[in-house]
Amino acid sequence: MGVDEPDVLSVGDADSLEAAATQYIRGELERAQTGPGAAGAEAYLLAALEGLPWVGGFIAAGAAMRERGETIRRDSLQGMWLEPHEAKLARLRALIDEMRKSFENLGEEVLQRVRSEEYLQLVRKAIRVWDQADTEEKRRYVANLLMNAGGGARLASDDVVRLFIEWLDMYHESHFTVIREIYQHPGSTRFDIWTRAWGEVPRENSAEADLYRRLIRDLSTGGVIRQEREVTVTGEFVRKTPARRPRGAPRSTTRDSSFDDEDPYELTELGEQFVHYTMNEVVDRIGGPGSA
């Protein structure tokens, strides 16, 4: 009994792979280019494609193989290129559809905004973060940011939005958990944040405590959170008066705890804007900081 030969991609077939790949991507994405919001969605689509580095590599593979004259197993090629990217394309099409729907009821001024080069630059930058995100949560935040940055109720400049894109790229879900906790409960201490988000407090010398110190440090030095400060009527921070140790009181032999329950934290103004731009569901649920 003979053994079936594996399906192969011949040199002649490889010659048309570049065109076939281009057609595949076009067919997946053209569905997003119809309807009342098509004009904005088309510009968004083109900018999104420019922001996805793997699209160019996907298309260029056919040209490279054609030049080398290789013969490759078809199932191997599809497994390596088409199948993993099919899910990415489906997610991208869903994002384009969502953006198109959000454009349908916008006025002409906002439509001009979403077709502007300034906004499309943000799309190219953000879509790379969206594409490389490991979780649906981060992809949701990027999508929220793009929709709010293009909408009529913009709170921040494009420079600030670019910073928010960098934060989404740099921080992970544990950082976002801390941000959400402080937004929902302004004045939370490190102890409050940990116990609400993760439960029982671990040992001070544990890996979990080390990680938690890193999260707080990242967000503090990044300008997202800070310890609560008293301000004057003109918005200037009041200098803290150092607490004096009572005469004769013994000095503490331990360092401040990672889970300190004395110093309250708040979001910076940038942190507040970041939440409003990226975490719509949190803002909608509690209606604003401190209301839940």
PyMOL commands that set and color helices and strands:
alter all, ss='L'
color gray80, all
select helices_A, chain A and resi 11-14+17-32+38-50+53-68+74-104+108-114+117-132+136-150+158-170+173-184+190-198+207-221+269-278+280-286
alter helices_A, ss='H'
color red, helices_A
select strands_A, chain A and resi 8-9+72-73+225-227+265-267
alter strands_A, ss='S'
color yellow, strands_A
deselect
rebuild
show_as cartoon
